[in-house]
Structure formats: C-alpha cells, structure tokens
Amino acid sequence: MDNIIKVMIIDDEYLIRNLIKNCIDWNELGMDIIAEASNAVEGLNLINKEKPDIILTDINMPITDGLDMSKCILERYPDIKVMVITGYNEFEYAKRGIKIGISDFILKPIDEEELTNSLLKLKREIQDEHLREKEYINIKEKMVAFNNIIDLNDANECDDKNLNIEQIKKFIVKNISNRHLSLKLVAEYFYVNPSYLSRIFKEKTDKTFSEYIVNTKIKIATEMLKNPNAKAYEISKKIGIDDPNYFSNWFKKYTGVSIREYKKINS
C-alpha cells in the first residue's frame, strides 16, 4: 500500500470529478483517488490531512482559480505534483503556470490516453524523487555515524553546514535568468529534500522560497530600469521571463506601477 500513488481531485463540477474518477482504471496505474474537493478552500484543508502525491484541478473555479490555488499549494507542499485541466481558450494563460511549478496540463475534453500517459509520467517522477530522497537519507545517516565515531558535530550541525543559506542566495542570483529556476532545481543542486529546504529557508530568511525569488527579480529589474536605455525584453530575459508582455504585467502586479511609470518616477 506504501507504493500506491495518492491522487486528489479539486474541481467545482461534480460531473467532471466523476468523469476523471471513471474514465481510467486507477488501480491498474497503481494509483488511488483518496479525496476530492469542490473548491480551493476545501481542497487546501484536505491536503494536509490526506497528503496526496498528485492533484488534478481545473483553472476556472469559484473563490480562487486553479493557478492561484496551485501556487499556494506548491509553496506549502513543494513535493506535490499538480496537473491542471484547461480549455483551448485558456491554454496560453495556463502555460504561465509552468513558472509556479505546475507539472503538466490536460486539455478539455479529457482524452483517456493523454490523461493516462501524463499520470504515468508523474508517477515515474515521484518514484525517482523518492529514490533520491532515500539515497540522501542514507548518505546523511552515514555522515552522522561518521561524525559520532570521530566525535565531531551532531546531525543538526551537519545539516546547517551542508545547507548554507548564503550559498543558496548566491546560487539564486547567479541563475536568476534560468526560467526553470525553482525550489526543486535548487534542492537537487544542493542535494537536499525540497520540503526541508523550503522550511529551513523560511526559518532563516523570514521569506518563502518563491517570495525570495520574486524579490530578487524585482530588485534586478528596478536596478536595470534606472538605465533610460534599458529595454523591457532585455530585462525580462535577464530575470528568466521569456515573454516581455507577461513581464510588463508581472512588474506592475508586484510593484504597483507600470514600467513606463517607474521609468518616469526614477528619471
């Protein structure tokens, strides 16, 4: 039962939830639907209790849409895989969810084969991550045992030395132009569990990992905008955003002013 992948569905439409539950053989995939919710609030309350591996959700939902909810989920539970169900007219919007860590997208109407293939891909990713985590724990245990033998630091001190927050900050700045920069990528580079990194990073910086990345991007963008000849596409590329139009909307969302207004204020 430990190897079963736990799946949760969050969708405000009962018929869609039923369609997802019945369109494929979940047992055959080695998966089990352990919970379902009709909105983001209900879903977030269930996640901590049920601890799903995969969440399937729609974009259009009452109270909070699927992307905002997914961002909240991934900040709190970076190990969870989120798959978003979207229509063709929402697809460009949905693709922006890649930046917040959404694992995959399924287009409506739901195709059974496409859904199955996507789920199996996520299952392989989860299994690989579990294997890496076991290897990490095994190495850490060996390090602790070695430290005990030669009377060095205890396990917690060893963790603190391995997880140097200043090094992580420097890594973020150095790789800020990488559009794939994420908690998972940094955790893999420093060979730590993403959940552990998320928790320690918050404790030591008083910011979530995603907040720190956004703040870093804003600092770089505002500094570059002090140059009157700076182009939006150059700045957006520098901070890992491919689409200059998206960068303009993103900048206004986080600063409260447009790029033009910011240039005018700081000219």
Secondary structure, DSSP 8 states (H G I E B T S, - for coil): -TT-EEEEEE-S-HHHHHHHHHSS-TTTTTEEEEEEESSHHHHHHHHHHH--SEEEEES--SSS-HHHHHHHHHHH-TT-EEEEEE-GGGHHHHHGGGGGT--EEEESS--HHHHHHHHHHHHHHHHHHHHHHHHHHHHHHHHHHHHHHTT---HHHHHHHHS-HHHHHHHHHHTTT-TT--HHHHHHHTT--HHHHHHHHHHHHSS-HHHHHHHHHHHHHHHHTTSTT--HHHHHHHTT-S-HHHHHHHHHHHHSS-HHHHHHHT-
